[in-house]
Amino acid sequence: MKAAVYTKAKSGKVLEIKDLPQPVPQENEVLLSVRAASVNPLDWRMKAERPGIDVAGEVVAVGRRVAHFKPGDAVFGAGKGAFAEYVCASEAKLAAKPAGVTFEQAASLPIAALTALQALRDKGRLLPQQKVLINGASGGVGTFAVQMAKWMGAKVTGVCSSKNVDLVRSLGADRVIDYTREDFTRDSERYDLLLDNVGNRSLLSMRRALAANGGCVMAGAPKQMWRLAIRVAKAYAWPPFLRQKFGFFVANINQKDLAALAELVEAGKLTPVIDRCYPLAQIDDAIAYVEAGHARAKVIITIQ
């Protein structure tokens, strides 16, 4: 099978397409014929030889302890090394593909949409009528977060660049801030929750944008997590009368929440947004495009 593999070179890691043996599923795994995968920051930040996690495809074979899937089922979820023609994935990290969506749309969901859902619902504990600001509202996590926050009944403000203002507004944001013209940390508005998908603001500046009892959730896994941990520790060193909360967050990929995403998509409450698609042969270009910060929403790898 064809698969994307990082190899070492004098210039650093090089991503190549190689011929590898087709994997064999373990007893609790499913073997997928990959139809689509999506690009995430983890794909170049992690040291894994085989990049790719988000996946959508068709079940080819199942391990002896797999109970929920059979050959021919269309599924989506997480599988390590997903930029390949075939990949094995744990049954616990897969769900049935939502009806009426393409494999490309389904592949855009796992990490980004789960991050949005769990950051707002679990970490941020967002309530109806609360004010939430989403920094990086036009990105992979942000486009899902805007829609989910509206579905949860919140008053949503999205922050993005000029070219993405219309997109963020079309997703349901009540207010859109163009960061090239306005600094949300110096605005008079105060928010109950700030979901930061960018990491380009100091905690002190974000504190100014929060209500007295507000909270800030920093989504994703930064390259230097220890620096973020220090920033959060400093936040809690502020005077005791300040009750604002700060924390970072990484999604937990699980079948229950993947199924919840599928229900939202099927009900028309969540719509995946795709920037562009690349064939597997152009995976290096796709990752470079996302890493350079040019992408909005999701970038997809299609596999024939």
HELIX and SHEET records of a PDB file:
HELIX    1   1 LEU A   42  ARG A   45  1                                   4    
HELIX    2   2 GLU A   91  LYS A   93  5                                   3    
HELIX    3   3 PHE A  103  ALA A  107  1                                   5    
HELIX    4   4 PRO A  110  GLN A  118  1                                   9    
HELIX    5   5 ALA A  119  LYS A  123  3                                   5    
HELIX    6   6 GLY A  140  TRP A  151  1                                  12    
HELIX    7   7 SER A  162  ASN A  164  5                                   3    
HELIX    8   8 VAL A  165  SER A  170  1                                   6    
HELIX    9   9 PHE A  184  ARG A  186  5                                   3    
HELIX   10  10 LEU A  203  ARG A  208  1                                   6    
HELIX   11  11 MET A  225  ALA A  235  1                                  11    
HELIX   12  12 GLN A  255  GLU A  266  1                                  12    
HELIX   13  13 LEU A  280  GLN A  282  5                                   3    
HELIX   14  14 ILE A  283  GLU A  291  1                                   9    
SHEET    1   A 2 LYS A   2  ALA A   9  0                                        
SHEET    2   A 2 GLY A  12  ASP A  19 -1                                        
SHEET    1   B 5 TYR A  86  SER A  90  0                                        
SHEET    2   B 5 GLU A  29  SER A  38 -1                                        
SHEET    3   B 5 ASP A  54  VAL A  62 -1                                        
SHEET    4   B 5 ALA A  74  ALA A  78 -1                                        
SHEET    5   B 5 LEU A  94  ALA A  96 -1                                        
SHEET    1   C 4 TYR A  86  SER A  90  0                                        
SHEET    2   C 4 GLU A  29  SER A  38 -1                                        
SHEET    3   C 4 LYS A 298  THR A 302 -1                                        
SHEET    4   C 4 ILE A 274  PRO A 279  1                                        
SHEET    1   D 6 ARG A 175  ASP A 178  0                                        
SHEET    2   D 6 LYS A 155  CYS A 160  1                                        
SHEET    3   D 6 LYS A 131  ASN A 135  1                                        
SHEET    4   D 6 TYR A 191  ASP A 196  1                                        
SHEET    5   D 6 LEU A 210  ALA A 219  1                                        
SHEET    6   D 6 LYS A 245  PHE A 249  1                                        
END                                                                             
